């Protein structure tokens, strides 16, 4: 009988140790986080729901952005047609274009479907632009700059 009980105890200890290791691994991953950033004076009433999943080991972030209550770009600044998302790892570095919001004028929502940013922490900015691929952001910021990560 003692032999069987000893085996059960060892099995339980191994099971508890494996469970503890799995819990620690999951806690280290953290999973996606969400935050809301209010619009600037140009987009009063707009809210950007930013979802991030940071991979610290690779120094990358999976990013998704959903902006609600966003007026059409042309109403924010004459001649504008697009909402462009930008990022930069620090104020000393230039802004890099991440993508363009898929804007629905009917619902007044704009979405940037999941993309990857090559930094674990960065500033995020959304501007209205006349073109989809400008070299740098206009001064017409509707969201941000906001710290991410």
Backbone as ProteinMPNN parsed JSONL, in Angstrom:
{"seq_chain_A": "XXXXXXXXXXXXXXXXXXXXXXXXXXXXXXXXXXXXXXXXXXXXXXXXXXXXXXXXXXXXXXXXXXXXXXXXXXXXXXXXXXXXXXXXXXXXXXXXXXXXXXXXXXXXXXXXXXXXXXXXXXXXXXXXXXXXXXXXXXXXXXXXXXXXX", "coords_chain_A": {"N_chain_A": [[0.805, -1.204, 0.0], [1.924, 1.291, 0.777], [3.668, 1.832, -1.295], [1.993, 2.421, -3.482], [0.691, 4.744, -2.539], [2.881, 6.491, -2.333], [3.55, 6.739, -5.003], [1.277, 8.068, -5.943], [1.494, 10.492, -4.567], [3.853, 11.533, -5.66], [3.024, 11.769, -8.297], [0.985, 13.688, -7.987], [2.494, 15.862, -7.116], [4.1, 16.322, -9.345], [2.087, 16.97, -11.164], [1.053, 19.302, -9.933], [3.328, 20.915, -10.093], [3.65, 21.133, -12.883], [1.242, 22.419, -13.501], [1.633, 24.846, -12.162], [3.857, 25.855, -13.564], [2.683, 26.162, -16.109], [0.768, 28.125, -15.522], [2.447, 30.247, -14.849], [3.703, 30.667, -17.285], [1.57, 31.489, -18.889], [0.852, 33.836, -17.552], [3.082, 35.373, -18.075], [2.813, 35.901, -20.775], [0.678, 37.637, -20.949], [-1.235, 38.533, -22.874], [-3.628, 40.16, -25.087], [-4.143, 43.71, -24.709], [-6.362, 46.406, -24.016], [-7.259, 49.784, -24.682], [-8.776, 53.029, -24.437], [-8.71, 55.999, -26.299], [-9.386, 59.386, -26.325], [-10.692, 61.591, -28.86], [-9.086, 64.415, -30.523], [-9.453, 68.042, -30.443], [-10.255, 68.485, -33.042], [-11.729, 66.257, -33.586], [-13.845, 65.995, -31.735], [-15.656, 64.029, -29.483], [-15.058, 61.656, -30.726], [-13.762, 58.37, -30.232], [-10.975, 56.3, -29.865], [-10.494, 52.926, -29.888], [-8.019, 50.985, -28.895], [-6.292, 48.079, -29.474], [-3.766, 46.025, -28.329], [-1.158, 43.623, -28.605], [1.607, 42.712, -27.205], [4.781, 41.492, -28.044], [7.365, 41.038, -26.291], [9.822, 39.718, -26.484], [10.38, 39.639, -29.237], [10.205, 42.282, -29.722], [7.927, 43.483, -30.918], [4.593, 44.571, -31.782], [1.297, 43.537, -32.046], [-1.302, 45.229, -33.506], [-4.498, 46.736, -33.422], [-7.007, 49.014, -34.396], [-9.94, 50.77, -33.645], [-12.013, 53.303, -34.399], [-14.621, 55.264, -33.237], [-17.563, 57.324, -33.805], [-16.641, 59.264, -35.654], [-16.262, 61.992, -37.65], [-16.614, 62.545, -41.236], [-13.585, 62.699, -43.214], [-13.307, 64.995, -44.932], [-14.935, 66.861, -43.709], [-13.568, 67.449, -41.465], [-11.121, 68.519, -42.28], [-10.869, 70.491, -45.096], [-10.743, 69.024, -48.298], [-9.529, 66.71, -47.474], [-9.363, 63.125, -47.504], [-8.771, 60.731, -46.283], [-8.036, 58.742, -43.342], [-5.102, 58.431, -41.702], [-2.908, 56.248, -40.035], [-0.238, 56.499, -37.786], [3.032, 55.775, -36.372], [5.671, 56.036, -33.951], [8.731, 55.261, -32.302], [9.852, 56.997, -30.426], [9.83, 60.486, -29.405], [11.973, 61.655, -30.701], [12.307, 60.433, -33.119], [11.264, 60.115, -36.584], [7.817, 60.08, -37.715], [6.246, 57.067, -38.749], [4.327, 55.633, -41.292], [1.592, 53.525, -40.6], [-0.793, 52.511, -41.586], [-4.038, 52.835, -43.191], [-7.165, 53.932, -42.018], [-10.066, 51.984, -42.462], [-12.753, 53.494, -43.411], [-16.165, 54.024, -42.625], [-18.644, 55.937, -43.707], [-21.364, 55.9, -43.169], [-21.743, 54.634, -40.644], [-19.926, 56.06, -39.286], [-17.523, 55.055, -38.353], [-14.134, 53.985, -38.106], [-11.691, 51.612, -39.038], [-8.68, 49.895, -38.374], [-7.507, 47.041, -39.336], [-5.965, 44.246, -37.762], [-2.479, 44.659, -37.561], [1.131, 44.638, -37.66], [3.473, 46.273, -35.618], [6.827, 47.333, -35.502], [7.833, 47.617, -32.825], [7.925, 47.467, -29.225], [6.94, 49.407, -27.595], [5.479, 52.554, -28.3], [4.485, 55.698, -29.846], [1.26, 56.608, -30.957], [-0.56, 57.996, -33.641], [-3.257, 59.52, -35.339], [-4.198, 60.978, -38.311], [-5.925, 63.27, -40.551], [-5.813, 63.097, -44.05], [-5.035, 64.108, -47.421], [-4.083, 62.307, -49.254], [-3.48, 58.727, -49.502], [-0.936, 57.793, -48.974], [0.941, 59.681, -47.614], [4.103, 61.348, -47.024], [4.687, 62.273, -44.506], [2.931, 63.031, -41.43], [0.036, 65.184, -41.497], [-0.864, 68.302, -39.917], [-3.331, 67.944, -38.91], [-4.433, 66.296, -36.601], [-6.493, 63.734, -35.355], [-6.599, 61.787, -33.45], [-4.501, 61.315, -30.714], [-1.08, 62.502, -30.179], [-0.682, 59.274, -28.681], [0.534, 57.2, -26.102], [1.615, 53.87, -26.481], [1.945, 50.612, -25.281]], "CA_chain_A": [[0.0, 0.0, 0.0], [2.75, 2.48, 0.836], [4.254, 2.05, -2.618], [0.965, 3.065, -4.304], [0.507, 6.092, -2.007], [4.058, 7.265, -2.705], [3.398, 7.027, -6.43], [0.232, 9.086, -6.095], [2.042, 11.765, -4.098], [4.803, 12.003, -6.664], [2.2, 12.181, -9.436], [0.33, 14.958, -7.643], [3.52, 16.911, -7.094], [4.454, 16.616, -10.745], [0.924, 17.666, -11.732], [1.021, 20.656, -9.387], [4.46, 21.663, -10.653], [3.328, 21.446, -14.285], [0.188, 23.431, -13.479], [2.248, 26.109, -11.758], [4.659, 26.323, -14.698], [1.773, 26.622, -17.159], [0.189, 29.398, -15.076], [3.476, 31.273, -14.946], [3.924, 30.948, -18.702], [0.436, 32.291, -19.372], [0.943, 35.165, -16.938], [4.153, 36.085, -18.762], [2.343, 36.319, -22.096], [-0.136, 38.815, -20.731], [-2.347, 38.596, -23.805], [-3.957, 41.483, -25.617], [-4.674, 44.733, -23.811], [-7.183, 47.398, -24.712], [-7.424, 51.093, -24.051], [-9.54, 53.998, -25.227], [-8.108, 57.33, -26.369], [-10.355, 60.364, -26.817], [-10.293, 62.395, -30.006], [-8.599, 65.772, -30.301], [-10.474, 69.067, -30.686], [-10.755, 68.322, -34.411], [-12.638, 65.108, -33.62], [-14.502, 65.93, -30.431], [-16.66, 62.965, -29.433], [-14.505, 60.411, -31.274], [-12.988, 57.532, -29.328], [-10.196, 55.244, -30.51], [-10.31, 51.724, -29.084], [-6.746, 50.457, -29.356], [-5.987, 46.752, -28.948], [-2.367, 45.681, -28.575], [-0.621, 42.37, -28.071], [3.043, 42.965, -27.278], [5.726, 40.389, -27.96], [8.578, 41.693, -25.804], [11.008, 39.01, -26.977], [10.626, 40.051, -30.629], [10.045, 43.743, -29.762], [6.875, 43.818, -31.876], [3.251, 44.704, -31.234], [0.139, 43.388, -32.938], [-2.105, 46.423, -33.263], [-5.776, 46.937, -34.1], [-7.592, 50.281, -33.969], [-11.322, 50.994, -34.035], [-12.399, 54.658, -33.995], [-16.067, 55.468, -33.351], [-18.062, 58.707, -33.777], [-15.631, 60.021, -36.394], [-16.826, 62.726, -38.793], [-15.877, 62.295, -42.481], [-12.333, 63.466, -43.278], [-13.506, 66.284, -45.582], [-15.577, 67.793, -42.779], [-12.564, 67.824, -40.467], [-10.22, 69.425, -42.993], [-11.263, 70.538, -46.503], [-9.899, 68.317, -49.255], [-9.018, 65.45, -46.923], [-10.149, 61.954, -47.907], [-8.337, 59.514, -45.599], [-7.509, 58.768, -41.987], [-3.861, 57.675, -41.736], [-2.382, 55.871, -38.724], [1.216, 56.659, -37.716], [3.699, 55.371, -35.142], [7.101, 56.324, -33.796], [9.154, 54.719, -31.01], [10.177, 58.073, -29.483], [9.647, 61.807, -30.002], [13.152, 62.037, -31.494], [12.299, 59.727, -34.408], [10.165, 60.545, -37.456], [6.614, 59.253, -37.781], [6.181, 56.054, -39.797], [2.947, 55.277, -41.636], [1.199, 52.157, -40.271], [-1.881, 52.122, -42.487], [-5.163, 53.741, -43.379], [-8.409, 53.425, -41.454], [-11.166, 51.65, -43.363], [-13.778, 54.383, -42.851], [-17.551, 53.847, -43.058], [-19.318, 57.22, -43.459], [-22.694, 55.629, -42.631], [-21.667, 54.36, -39.207], [-18.904, 56.974, -38.764], [-16.496, 54.252, -37.695], [-12.954, 53.677, -38.892], [-10.978, 50.461, -38.481], [-7.408, 49.396, -38.88], [-7.482, 45.627, -38.988], [-4.699, 43.887, -37.124], [-1.203, 44.812, -38.254], [2.253, 44.522, -36.727], [4.368, 47.425, -35.474], [8.125, 46.777, -35.098], [8.28, 48.155, -31.536], [7.126, 47.017, -28.087], [6.243, 50.597, -27.106], [5.552, 53.596, -29.315], [3.406, 56.678, -29.872], [0.307, 56.4, -32.044], [-1.181, 59.237, -34.102], [-4.143, 59.376, -36.5], [-4.41, 62.283, -38.945], [-6.672, 63.294, -41.808], [-4.88, 63.356, -45.143], [-5.591, 64.155, -48.775], [-3.618, 61.109, -49.955], [-3.342, 57.539, -48.651], [0.473, 57.528, -48.684], [1.769, 60.878, -47.433], [5.44, 61.099, -46.475], [4.666, 62.616, -43.082], [1.57, 63.399, -41.023], [-0.412, 66.58, -41.525], [-1.089, 68.849, -38.568], [-4.729, 67.677, -38.563], [-4.515, 65.07, -35.793], [-7.802, 63.452, -34.775], [-6.306, 60.957, -32.276], [-3.108, 61.281, -30.268], [-0.324, 61.271, -29.994], [-0.97, 58.479, -27.496], [1.551, 56.178, -25.819], [1.15, 52.474, -26.575], [2.939, 49.634, -24.831]], "C_chain_A": [[0.843, 1.261, 0.0], [3.34, 2.814, -0.52], [3.264, 2.796, -3.529], [0.756, 4.5, -3.849], [1.67, 7.0, -2.392], [3.976, 7.655, -4.177], [2.364, 8.108, -6.685], [0.748, 10.458, -5.672], [3.01, 12.358, -5.112], [4.041, 12.506, -7.891], [1.507, 13.518, -9.198], [1.323, 16.113, -7.666], [3.932, 17.3, -8.506], [3.323, 17.396, -11.404], [0.83, 19.101, -11.24], [2.145, 21.508, -9.967], [4.187, 22.05, -12.099], [2.241, 22.51, -14.371], [0.728, 24.804, -13.129], [3.079, 26.691, -12.897], [3.779, 26.85, -15.821], [1.15, 27.957, -16.788], [1.188, 30.531, -15.203], [3.723, 31.644, -16.409], [2.803, 31.81, -19.254], [0.475, 33.698, -18.796], [2.011, 35.99, -17.626], [3.723, 36.607, -20.12], [1.493, 37.575, -21.978], [-1.359, 38.89, -21.629], [-2.631, 40.016, -24.246], [-4.441, 42.434, -24.522], [-5.415, 45.765, -24.654], [-7.181, 48.697, -23.931], [-8.19, 51.996, -25.002], [-8.854, 55.354, -25.133], [-9.154, 58.258, -26.977], [-9.789, 61.149, -27.99], [-9.8, 63.772, -29.606], [-9.746, 66.761, -30.519], [-11.041, 68.962, -32.09], [-11.762, 67.196, -34.53], [-13.285, 64.914, -32.252], [-15.605, 64.876, -30.482], [-16.162, 61.644, -30.001], [-13.721, 59.69, -30.185], [-12.27, 56.468, -30.133], [-10.024, 54.106, -29.517], [-9.096, 51.005, -29.668], [-6.492, 49.122, -28.666], [-4.556, 46.409, -29.328], [-2.051, 44.328, -27.961], [0.883, 42.446, -28.286], [3.832, 41.667, -27.141], [7.068, 41.016, -27.585], [9.845, 41.041, -26.34], [11.385, 39.455, -28.385], [10.562, 41.568, -30.788], [9.077, 44.159, -30.865], [5.542, 43.903, -31.146], [2.228, 44.44, -32.327], [-0.837, 44.483, -32.54], [-3.39, 46.381, -34.065], [-6.39, 48.207, -33.527], [-9.009, 50.368, -34.507], [-11.728, 52.364, -33.499], [-13.888, 54.828, -34.254], [-16.394, 56.954, -33.258], [-17.1, 59.661, -34.482], [-16.274, 60.671, -37.621], [-16.023, 62.398, -40.058], [-14.646, 63.198, -42.586], [-12.498, 64.863, -43.881], [-14.196, 67.312, -44.699], [-14.606, 68.256, -41.702], [-11.572, 68.802, -41.071], [-10.54, 69.338, -44.487], [-10.243, 69.829, -47.398], [-9.353, 66.997, -48.748], [-9.956, 64.303, -47.277], [-9.85, 60.714, -47.084], [-7.925, 59.799, -44.162], [-6.282, 57.861, -41.983], [-3.346, 57.475, -40.308], [-0.856, 55.885, -38.791], [1.735, 56.117, -36.401], [5.138, 55.847, -35.171], [7.514, 55.834, -32.407], [9.512, 55.781, -29.97], [9.976, 59.414, -30.177], [10.819, 62.264, -30.88], [13.17, 61.4, -32.882], [11.127, 60.199, -35.265], [8.987, 59.565, -37.406], [6.719, 58.293, -38.964], [4.718, 55.702, -40.028], [2.699, 53.806, -41.304], [0.151, 51.66, -41.252], [-2.956, 53.18, -42.534], [-6.401, 53.114, -42.752], [-9.384, 53.106, -42.584], [-12.378, 52.376, -42.783], [-15.139, 54.118, -43.475], [-18.31, 55.121, -42.69], [-20.702, 57.016, -42.852], [-22.677, 55.426, -41.123], [-20.715, 55.311, -38.489], [-17.867, 56.249, -37.899], [-15.329, 54.044, -38.647], [-12.173, 52.563, -38.229], [-9.656, 50.24, -39.178], [-7.354, 47.959, -38.393], [-6.081, 45.28, -38.522], [-3.491, 43.978, -38.054], [-0.097, 44.689, -37.213], [3.13, 45.762, -36.788], [5.701, 46.896, -34.935], [8.699, 47.367, -33.808], [7.379, 47.601, -30.437], [6.416, 48.19, -27.414], [6.498, 51.727, -28.109], [4.435, 54.604, -29.094], [2.551, 56.404, -31.1], [-0.367, 57.733, -32.364], [-2.091, 58.893, -35.281], [-4.442, 60.774, -37.016], [-5.342, 62.143, -40.133], [-5.706, 63.749, -42.898], [-5.61, 63.397, -46.477], [-5.232, 62.901, -49.56], [-3.481, 59.948, -48.969], [-1.908, 57.303, -48.203], [1.311, 58.791, -48.522], [3.111, 60.51, -46.806], [5.514, 61.367, -44.973], [3.249, 63.058, -42.718], [1.287, 64.891, -41.176], [-0.561, 67.06, -40.082], [-2.494, 68.578, -38.077], [-4.866, 66.335, -37.84], [-5.907, 64.921, -35.211], [-7.685, 62.566, -33.531], [-4.822, 61.07, -31.98], [-2.388, 62.6, -30.381], [-0.64, 60.609, -28.649], [0.111, 57.43, -27.33], [0.914, 54.806, -25.843], [2.283, 51.584, -26.083], [3.594, 49.945, -23.542]], "O_chain_A": [[0.517, 2.215, -0.706], [3.491, 3.99, -0.85], [3.66, 3.702, -4.263], [0.652, 5.396, -4.687], [1.457, 8.161, -2.741], [4.3, 8.785, -4.543], [2.555, 8.967, -7.546], [0.477, 11.463, -6.331], [2.976, 13.559, -5.382], [4.379, 13.548, -8.454], [1.449, 14.369, -10.086], [1.028, 17.196, -8.171], [4.091, 18.482, -8.812], [3.568, 18.369, -12.118], [0.561, 20.014, -12.02], [1.942, 22.677, -10.294], [4.464, 23.181, -12.497], [2.308, 23.402, -15.216], [0.332, 25.807, -13.723], [3.011, 27.89, -13.164], [4.094, 27.877, -16.422], [1.014, 28.834, -17.641], [0.837, 31.638, -15.611], [3.928, 32.816, -16.726], [3.053, 32.755, -20.003], [0.157, 34.658, -19.498], [1.856, 37.205, -17.75], [4.214, 37.642, -20.572], [1.583, 38.472, -22.816], [-2.431, 39.281, -21.165], [-1.957, 40.957, -23.829], [-5.062, 42.018, -23.545], [-5.128, 45.961, -25.834], [-7.113, 48.714, -22.702], [-8.243, 51.757, -26.208], [-8.47, 55.803, -24.054], [-9.737, 57.952, -28.017], [-8.579, 61.347, -28.104], [-10.058, 64.242, -28.498], [-10.883, 66.352, -30.753], [-12.199, 69.317, -32.311], [-12.564, 67.173, -35.464], [-13.273, 63.82, -31.689], [-16.396, 64.844, -31.426], [-16.788, 60.608, -29.776], [-13.099, 60.318, -29.328], [-12.871, 55.809, -30.981], [-9.475, 54.298, -28.432], [-9.139, 50.486, -30.784], [-6.477, 49.036, -27.438], [-4.175, 46.49, -30.496], [-2.609, 43.945, -26.932], [1.374, 42.269, -29.401], [3.584, 40.858, -26.247], [7.815, 41.468, -28.453], [10.83, 41.725, -26.619], [12.564, 39.63, -28.693], [10.835, 42.087, -31.87], [9.362, 45.067, -31.647], [5.382, 43.378, -30.044], [2.281, 45.041, -33.401], [-1.156, 44.639, -31.361], [-3.382, 46.034, -35.246], [-6.31, 48.454, -32.324], [-9.257, 50.077, -35.677], [-11.782, 52.567, -32.286], [-14.365, 54.568, -35.358], [-15.621, 57.742, -32.714], [-16.786, 60.733, -33.965], [-16.766, 59.982, -38.514], [-14.859, 62.01, -39.956], [-14.663, 64.331, -42.104], [-11.892, 65.817, -43.393], [-14.052, 68.514, -44.922], [-14.787, 69.315, -41.101], [-11.221, 69.802, -40.445], [-10.493, 68.259, -45.078], [-9.035, 70.022, -47.26], [-8.769, 66.236, -49.52], [-11.173, 64.473, -47.342], [-10.591, 59.733, -47.165], [-7.528, 60.909, -43.807], [-6.397, 56.661, -42.231], [-3.347, 58.397, -39.492], [-0.259, 55.353, -39.727], [0.989, 56.005, -35.429], [5.742, 56.035, -36.227], [6.754, 55.967, -31.447], [9.482, 55.507, -28.77], [9.953, 59.476, -31.406], [10.663, 63.162, -31.707], [13.97, 61.794, -33.73], [10.107, 60.635, -34.732], [9.15, 58.385, -37.095], [7.212, 58.652, -40.034], [3.962, 55.498, -39.078], [3.492, 52.94, -41.676], [0.205, 50.513, -41.697], [-2.804, 54.274, -41.991], [-6.662, 51.924, -42.925], [-9.508, 53.868, -43.543], [-12.959, 51.935, -41.791], [-15.262, 54.002, -44.694], [-18.591, 55.365, -41.516], [-21.172, 57.867, -42.096], [-23.508, 55.986, -40.408], [-20.688, 55.373, -37.259], [-17.408, 56.755, -36.874], [-15.521, 53.939, -39.859], [-12.003, 52.555, -37.01], [-9.531, 50.378, -40.394], [-7.179, 47.693, -37.204], [-5.12, 45.967, -38.865], [-3.488, 43.451, -39.166], [-0.373, 44.642, -36.014], [3.484, 46.239, -37.866], [5.707, 46.091, -34.004], [9.905, 47.592, -33.708], [6.21, 47.299, -30.679], [5.405, 47.996, -26.739], [7.581, 51.838, -28.684], [3.551, 54.396, -28.264], [3.06, 56.015, -32.151], [-0.702, 58.501, -31.463], [-1.735, 58.068, -36.123], [-4.882, 61.645, -36.266], [-5.533, 61.048, -40.662], [-4.897, 64.655, -42.699], [-6.671, 62.793, -46.638], [-5.988, 62.476, -50.434], [-3.381, 60.156, -47.759], [-1.679, 56.682, -47.165], [2.304, 58.956, -49.23], [3.234, 59.483, -46.138], [6.312, 60.755, -44.263], [2.462, 63.416, -43.594], [2.168, 65.735, -41.01], [-0.395, 66.282, -39.143], [-2.832, 68.936, -36.948], [-5.359, 65.361, -38.41], [-6.448, 65.866, -34.638], [-8.559, 62.587, -32.665], [-3.986, 60.94, -32.875], [-2.976, 63.65, -30.635], [-0.835, 61.277, -27.633], [0.558, 56.834, -28.31], [-0.174, 54.595, -25.305], [3.444, 51.79, -26.436], [4.443, 49.182, -23.081]]}, "name": "protein", "num_of_chains": 1, "seq": "XXXXXXXXXXXXXXXXXXXXXXXXXXXXXXXXXXXXXXXXXXXXXXXXXXXXXXXXXXXXXXXXXXXXXXXXXXXXXXXXXXXXXXXXXXXXXXXXXXXXXXXXXXXXXXXXXXXXXXXXXXXXXXXXXXXXXXXXXXXXXXXXXXXXX"}
